[in-house]
């Protein structure tokens, strides 16, 4: 599950000394360790982008070969064939054959195969080698093959395939030098060999089995502990129970372990804000920096530790192989609501961000299942909602344990229970909406769900570290662009119009006027005009409301006044009913222009995103209205 941003981010700059770079395409089946190898070759010198005009993403990076030389590597999404049944396969075929005007024809191909599952993965070698492009076959997880008593004659496989073969353990870096040697060499084209027709799967399977036998391939012995773990994780009763306990443990840890780090970030912004307040003599500039930028951006950046912890746990579960088991368990539940297990992976990635989740639906071949998954993905609680939830829950929900029994008192706090309840609320809205869609306008026959179970593996520090660095960079870039722009714009509108050379009271400013204009509409939900301004600005991105409220309350209390912090200010202005209504509103509302844009592009028009936005907004309003009156 990819948790990277799906727009072009800060990527590798090409030094002038490199000259003209060769283009190498990295391709392989899912779960073959392709991305781990890509990280080994490129390190942090990489970027993420979409192919122009399509929602298929790829990584591009520079692999240094020493002596001022490098190659550009394009990491394609994992595929099983080039038969073009899905958008992934179609784009991969176009890139590999040089049919895309926006991508240079590859000078070489790195084909990554899982050596512990070689007979099945070799099926991809047939169409790849038939392209006639210089190709290095990389048998990954060679260490796992050896320790589990598997074997293969590498030289015999080279003769059978007619191209170079290297054994690699990408997680540890073992054998990666052989890949670099190939990239630095002449990279000869594979010898012409008799290969099956590109789309003929039975012939590819027969050919792969024959090649494996000729190379004396012996599959590794399945580890006993893998079977034992699967007996628990895939059990119809124990499996869901274990999944529930893992989710509880993750969020309990996020809520408690991140607190000291968040407090440290907050103190850093408080101290630096105080320093700026005493160092900047110009009143309006001092107000802009302390009450606008620092109060707004700082209110959001303090949640970075929580975001990183969330992605750390997601990375651990994904890299260990557990999430594939969770998808298999979820298929039983998804079927009751008209969806299939393939919808689980996009919905699971939506817990990180709805944008890549919508794009991940391209693997769903049934168009109606794909559309239904796109429409419900924004209901899943993305990481942008977490700062909003944490802020309000910490202000209104006590830290007391849910269970007063001494043995269970430390298991679950009321704050963690509230966060889990919001995640469950979003999931419930998603599956119920899916049920309505699949029983009406998007009705279709259920298709079979096939998923390859990867072996359990220990995640590597390097892979997790690169993932966290990427997510931290995306979060901070967003805080430094979208949130900064909104807070600066809010500060400007909150200080206009000037009267006698002085800014007005914030409720009389342009921003305050807008908030008071919409207040009658949101007052039945328990919201005041300040929250109203936050609801408007959060249309850009959900977490912007935190920065907006930080700026508003910062302006309201004044720079020299030792007043309440943001949580306490919210507690003063909102009742418990209003706070819960705000949580419910954000659980349902589609406050994200990026998601709206990608849904429009993915569905080919404004029809579905318009319906989606209207439905989610109406549900958010009615849900918040009900919550306010129940808790009031």
MODABEL-V177301 format. One record per residue. N is the residue number from 1. RES is the residue in one letter. PHI is phi in whole degrees, -180 to 180 (none if undefined). OMEGA is omega as a letter, one per 30 degrees, with the letter a starting at -180 (NA if undefined). NEAR is the number of other C-alpha atoms within 10 Angstrom. Layout:
n/res/phi/omega/near
N/RES/PHI/OMEGA/NEAR
N/RES/PHI/OMEGA/NEAR
//
This chain:
n/res/phi/omega/near
1/X/none/a/18
2/X/-85/l/17
3/X/-114/a/20
4/X/-82/l/22
5/X/-68/a/21
6/X/-107/l/22
7/X/-129/a/14
8/X/-66/l/14
9/X/-112/a/16
10/X/-60/a/15
11/X/-119/a/16
12/X/-72/l/15
13/X/-92/a/11
14/X/-91/l/15
15/X/-61/a/10
16/X/-61/a/8
17/X/-69/a/10
18/X/-74/a/13
19/X/67/l/11
20/X/-78/a/12
21/X/-93/l/14
22/X/-78/l/16
23/X/-108/l/20
24/X/-121/l/26
25/X/-103/l/21
26/X/-101/a/26
27/X/-138/l/25
28/X/173/l/28
29/X/-70/l/21
30/X/-59/l/18
31/X/65/l/19
32/X/-94/a/26
33/X/86/a/21
34/X/-62/a/26
35/X/-68/l/22
36/X/-62/l/22
37/X/-65/l/25
38/X/-58/l/21
39/X/-65/l/22
40/X/-64/a/18
41/X/-78/a/23
42/X/-110/a/19
43/X/60/l/17
44/X/-89/a/15
45/X/-86/a/17
46/X/-150/l/23
47/X/-147/l/22
48/X/-118/a/20
49/X/-155/l/19
50/X/-103/l/15
51/X/-66/a/16
52/X/-55/l/12
53/X/86/a/7
54/X/-135/a/13
55/X/-100/l/21
56/X/-101/a/22
57/X/-98/l/24
58/X/-151/l/16
59/X/-101/l/22
60/X/-127/a/24
61/X/-147/l/26
62/X/-107/l/26
63/X/-106/a/22
64/X/-77/l/19
65/X/-110/a/15
66/X/82/l/9
67/X/55/l/8
68/X/73/a/11
69/X/-113/l/17
70/X/-158/l/25
71/X/-129/l/21
72/X/-90/a/21
73/X/-114/l/25
74/X/-107/a/25
75/X/-96/a/23
76/X/-79/l/23
77/X/-65/a/20
78/X/-64/a/20
79/X/-138/l/20
80/X/-102/a/17
81/X/-158/l/26
82/X/-110/a/21
83/X/-78/l/16
84/X/62/l/15
85/X/-77/l/12
86/X/-121/a/16
87/X/-65/l/16
88/X/-55/a/23
89/X/-68/l/21
90/X/-64/a/16
91/X/-65/l/21
92/X/-60/l/24
93/X/-63/l/20
94/X/-65/l/16
95/X/-67/a/21
96/X/-67/a/25
97/X/-98/l/16
98/X/72/a/15
99/X/-92/l/13
100/X/-100/a/16
101/X/-68/a/10
102/X/-87/a/10
103/X/-133/a/15
104/X/-66/l/15
105/X/-64/a/19
106/X/-67/l/20
107/X/-82/l/19
108/X/-161/l/23
109/X/-127/l/26
110/X/-105/a/23
111/X/-100/a/24
112/X/-97/l/29
113/X/-125/l/30
114/X/-80/a/27
115/X/-68/l/30
116/X/-84/l/28
117/X/-137/a/19
118/X/-70/a/20
119/X/-58/l/22
120/X/-73/a/18
121/X/-72/l/22
122/X/-64/l/26
123/X/-59/l/25
124/X/-75/a/24
125/X/-66/a/22
126/X/-59/l/23
127/X/-68/a/21
128/X/-67/a/22
129/X/-68/l/24
130/X/-69/l/17
131/X/-74/l/17
132/X/77/l/17
133/X/-89/l/19
134/X/-49/a/21
135/X/-133/l/27
136/X/-109/l/26
137/X/-88/a/23
138/X/-110/l/28
139/X/-91/a/27
140/X/-82/l/30
141/X/61/l/22
142/X/-63/l/22
143/X/-65/l/18
144/X/-66/l/17
145/X/-60/a/22
146/X/-71/a/16
147/X/-68/a/12
148/X/-104/l/14
149/X/64/l/12
150/X/-92/l/18
151/X/-158/l/18
152/X/-159/l/22
153/X/-88/a/14
154/X/-62/a/17
155/X/-65/l/13
156/X/-65/l/17
157/X/-66/l/21
158/X/-60/a/17
159/X/-65/a/15
160/X/-68/a/16
161/X/-85/a/22
162/X/75/l/16
163/X/-152/a/19
164/X/-71/l/20
165/X/-133/l/22
166/X/-127/l/20
167/X/-98/a/21
168/X/-138/l/25
169/X/-121/a/22
170/X/-62/a/25
171/X/-63/a/22
172/X/-94/a/15
173/X/91/a/13
174/X/-64/l/15
175/X/85/a/17
176/X/-66/l/20
177/X/-60/l/14
178/X/-64/l/16
179/X/-68/l/20
180/X/-64/l/17
181/X/-63/l/12
182/X/-63/a/19
183/X/-64/a/22
184/X/-84/a/15
185/X/-88/l/9
186/X/-69/l/9
187/X/57/a/18
188/X/-71/l/15
189/X/-71/l/19
190/X/-66/l/19
191/X/-70/l/15
192/X/-62/l/13
193/X/-132/a/13
194/X/-77/a/10
195/X/-121/a/15
196/X/-71/l/19
197/X/-60/a/13
198/X/-54/a/17
199/X/-91/a/14
200/X/-85/a/11
201/X/-62/l/15
202/X/-59/l/12
203/X/-68/l/16
204/X/-62/a/23
205/X/-66/l/19
206/X/-65/l/14
207/X/-63/a/19
208/X/-62/l/22
209/X/-63/l/18
210/X/-66/l/14
211/X/-63/l/20
212/X/-61/l/22
213/X/-65/a/14
214/X/-65/l/15
215/X/-94/l/20
216/X/54/a/15
217/X/-75/l/21
218/X/-123/a/19
219/X/-61/l/19
220/X/-70/l/17
221/X/-75/l/13
222/X/-61/a/13
223/X/-63/l/12
224/X/-61/a/8
225/X/-71/l/10
226/X/-66/l/12
227/X/-63/a/11
228/X/-67/l/10
229/X/-64/a/14
230/X/-66/l/14
231/X/-61/l/13
232/X/-91/a/15
233/X/-68/a/21
234/X/-102/l/17
235/X/-69/a/14
236/X/-62/l/12
237/X/-106/a/11
238/X/-67/a/13
239/X/-58/l/20
240/X/-62/l/17
241/X/-65/l/14
242/X/-63/l/16
243/X/-59/l/17
244/X/-62/l/12
245/X/-65/l/10
246/X/-64/l/14
247/X/-62/l/14
248/X/-61/a/18
249/X/-63/a/15
250/X/-61/a/17
251/X/-76/l/21
252/X/-64/l/20
253/X/-67/l/18
254/X/-59/a/19
255/X/-72/a/18
256/X/-93/a/14
257/X/-69/a/14
258/X/-79/a/20
259/X/-58/l/16
260/X/-61/l/11
261/X/-67/l/16
262/X/-64/l/17
263/X/-62/l/14
264/X/-65/l/13
265/X/-63/l/19
266/X/-63/l/18
267/X/-64/l/14
268/X/-61/l/14
269/X/-70/l/20
270/X/-63/a/16
271/X/-67/l/12
272/X/-69/l/13
273/X/-64/l/21
274/X/-65/l/15
275/X/-65/l/12
276/X/-64/a/17
277/X/-60/a/20
278/X/-91/a/9
279/X/-101/a/10
280/X/-101/a/14
281/X/-80/a/10
282/X/-78/a/9
283/X/-58/a/9
284/X/-68/l/12
285/X/-70/l/14
286/X/-62/l/18
287/X/-66/l/21
288/X/-61/a/19
289/X/-72/a/18
290/X/-84/a/26
291/X/-88/l/26
292/X/-95/a/29
293/X/-66/a/25
294/X/-67/a/26
295/X/-69/a/27
296/X/-79/a/31
297/X/-65/l/28
298/X/-62/l/25
299/X/-64/a/25
300/X/-92/a/26
301/X/-62/a/24
302/X/-61/a/22
303/X/-90/l/25
304/X/-56/l/19
305/X/-57/l/19
306/X/-65/l/24
307/X/-61/a/22
308/X/-67/l/21
309/X/-64/l/19
310/X/-60/a/21
311/X/-71/l/20
312/X/-63/a/18
313/X/-67/l/18
314/X/-61/l/22
315/X/-64/l/22
316/X/-62/a/19
317/X/-68/a/17
318/X/-72/a/19
319/X/-68/l/24
320/X/-75/a/17
321/X/97/a/18
322/X/-73/a/20
323/X/-63/l/21
324/X/-64/l/21
325/X/-67/l/19
326/X/-62/l/22
327/X/-66/l/21
328/X/-66/l/23
329/X/-64/a/21
330/X/-67/a/19
331/X/-58/l/17
332/X/-65/l/14
333/X/-74/a/16
334/X/-61/a/20
335/X/-62/a/14
336/X/-68/a/11
337/X/-111/l/18
338/X/87/l/22
339/X/-105/l/26
340/X/-125/a/24
341/X/-61/l/23
342/X/-64/l/26
343/X/-74/a/25
344/X/-67/a/24
345/X/-62/l/20
346/X/-60/a/28
347/X/-67/l/27
348/X/-68/l/21
349/X/-68/l/22
350/X/-67/l/25
351/X/-67/l/24
352/X/-87/a/26
353/X/-163/a/26
354/X/-71/a/30
355/X/-63/l/27
356/X/-65/l/26
357/X/-64/l/29
358/X/-63/l/27
359/X/-67/a/20
360/X/-69/l/26
361/X/-70/a/25
362/X/-64/l/20
363/X/-79/l/18
364/X/-86/a/20
365/X/-75/l/14
366/X/-74/a/13
367/X/-62/a/14
368/X/-72/l/18
369/X/-63/a/25
370/X/-65/l/23
371/X/-63/l/21
372/X/-62/l/24
373/X/-65/l/28
374/X/-60/a/29
375/X/-71/a/22
376/X/-99/a/24
377/X/-56/a/31
378/X/-66/l/31
379/X/-73/l/26
380/X/-67/a/29
381/X/-76/a/27
382/X/-78/a/21
383/X/-65/l/21
384/X/-69/l/22
385/X/-78/a/23
386/X/-59/l/19
387/X/-61/l/23
388/X/-66/l/21
389/X/-60/a/25
390/X/-62/a/20
391/X/-59/a/17
392/X/-73/l/23
393/X/-63/l/21
394/X/-64/a/17
395/X/-80/a/19
396/X/-121/a/19
397/X/-106/a/18
398/X/-70/a/11
399/X/-85/a/13
400/X/-62/l/13
401/X/-70/l/18
402/X/-70/a/16
403/X/-102/l/14
404/X/-85/l/10
405/X/-69/a/9
406/X/-54/a/9
407/X/-67/a/8
408/X/-104/a/11
409/X/-62/a/13
410/X/-90/a/14
411/X/-73/a/14
412/X/-149/l/19
413/X/-91/l/19
414/X/-65/l/16
415/X/-67/l/26
416/X/-64/l/27
417/X/-61/l/17
418/X/-66/l/18
419/X/-62/l/21
420/X/-62/l/16
421/X/-62/l/12
422/X/-69/l/21
423/X/-62/l/19
424/X/-65/l/15
425/X/-63/l/17
426/X/-64/l/23
427/X/-65/l/21
428/X/-62/l/14
429/X/-62/a/18
430/X/-66/a/22
431/X/-71/l/22
432/X/-68/l/14
433/X/-64/l/18
434/X/-61/l/24
435/X/-61/l/20
436/X/-65/a/15
437/X/-65/a/21
438/X/-76/l/19
439/X/-100/a/13
440/X/-136/a/10
441/X/-70/a/10
442/X/-117/l/17
443/X/-63/l/15
444/X/-160/l/15
445/X/-74/l/11
446/X/-74/l/12
447/X/-104/a/15
448/X/-72/a/8
449/X/-117/l/11
450/X/-116/a/9
451/X/-145/l/11
452/X/-81/l/10
453/X/-87/l/13
454/X/-71/l/19
455/X/-70/l/18
456/X/-70/a/16
457/X/-142/l/15
458/X/-79/l/12
459/X/-62/a/16
460/X/-100/l/15
461/X/-63/a/11
462/X/-65/a/15
463/X/-63/l/19
464/X/-66/a/18
465/X/-63/l/13
466/X/-63/l/15
467/X/-64/a/20
468/X/-69/l/21
469/X/-63/l/13
470/X/-66/a/22
471/X/-67/l/21
472/X/-63/l/17
473/X/-65/l/16
474/X/-62/a/16
475/X/-64/a/21
476/X/-71/l/16
477/X/-63/l/15
478/X/-65/l/16
479/X/-66/a/21
480/X/-86/l/14
481/X/-119/a/13
482/X/-62/a/14
483/X/-68/l/28
484/X/-62/l/22
485/X/-62/a/15
486/X/-66/a/23
487/X/-67/l/29
488/X/-67/l/20
489/X/-62/l/14
490/X/-66/l/24
491/X/-61/a/24
492/X/-63/a/17
493/X/-69/l/17
494/X/-80/l/25
495/X/-109/l/23
496/X/-121/f/18
497/X/-84/l/16
498/X/-70/l/11
499/X/-127/l/9
500/X/56/l/7
501/X/77/a/7
502/X/-124/l/11
503/X/-70/a/16
504/X/-76/l/17
505/X/-61/a/15
506/X/-61/l/20
507/X/-70/l/17
508/X/-99/a/17
509/X/-78/l/19
510/X/-60/l/18
511/X/-63/l/24
512/X/-63/l/23
513/X/-63/l/17
514/X/-62/a/18
515/X/-62/a/23
516/X/-71/l/19
517/X/-68/a/13
518/X/-91/a/15
519/X/-59/l/20
520/X/-59/a/14
521/X/-74/a/13
522/X/-101/a/19
523/X/-61/l/15
524/X/-61/l/16
525/X/-92/a/25
526/X/88/a/24
527/X/-99/l/23
528/X/-103/a/20
529/X/-67/l/21
530/X/-67/l/22
531/X/-64/l/24
532/X/-59/l/24
533/X/-62/l/24
534/X/-62/l/22
535/X/-65/l/24
536/X/-70/a/18
537/X/-67/a/23
538/X/-74/l/23
539/X/-63/l/17
540/X/-68/l/18
541/X/-166/a/21
542/X/-57/a/25
543/X/-70/l/26
544/X/-62/a/32
545/X/-61/l/28
546/X/-65/l/28
547/X/-65/l/30
548/X/-62/a/32
549/X/-66/l/23
550/X/-62/l/29
551/X/-69/a/28
552/X/-61/a/28
553/X/-71/l/22
554/X/-65/l/24
555/X/-69/a/21
556/X/-70/a/16
557/X/-85/l/15
558/X/86/a/13
559/X/-70/a/16
560/X/-92/a/8
561/X/-87/l/9
562/X/-84/a/8
563/X/-109/a/14
564/X/-77/l/14
565/X/-80/a/13
566/X/-63/l/21
567/X/-61/a/17
568/X/-68/l/14
569/X/-65/l/17
570/X/-64/a/21
571/X/-62/l/18
572/X/-76/a/11
573/X/-95/a/14
574/X/-116/l/18
575/X/-83/l/17
576/X/-60/l/17
577/X/-63/l/22
578/X/-66/l/25
579/X/-66/l/27
580/X/-67/l/26
581/X/-62/l/27
582/X/-67/l/27
583/X/-62/a/24
584/X/-65/l/25
585/X/-58/a/25
586/X/-73/l/26
587/X/-68/a/29
588/X/-107/a/28
589/X/-70/l/25
590/X/-98/a/23
591/X/-91/a/27
592/X/-162/a/19
593/X/-66/l/14
594/X/-64/l/14
595/X/-66/l/23
596/X/-59/a/21
597/X/-65/a/14
598/X/-73/l/20
599/X/-66/l/25
600/X/-62/a/16
601/X/-69/a/16
602/X/-72/a/19
603/X/-94/l/17
604/X/81/l/11
605/X/171/a/12
606/X/-93/a/14
607/X/-59/a/11
608/X/-69/l/18
609/X/-63/l/22
610/X/-67/l/13
611/X/-63/a/12
612/X/-61/a/20
613/X/-64/a/18
614/X/-65/a/14
615/X/-65/a/14
616/X/-68/l/23
617/X/-67/l/18
618/X/-63/l/15
619/X/-64/l/18
620/X/-64/a/22
621/X/-65/a/22
622/X/-67/l/17
623/X/-65/l/20
624/X/-66/l/28
625/X/-62/l/22
626/X/-65/a/17
627/X/-63/a/22
628/X/-62/a/23
629/X/-73/l/14
630/X/-68/a/11
631/X/-84/l/13
632/X/-85/NA/12
//
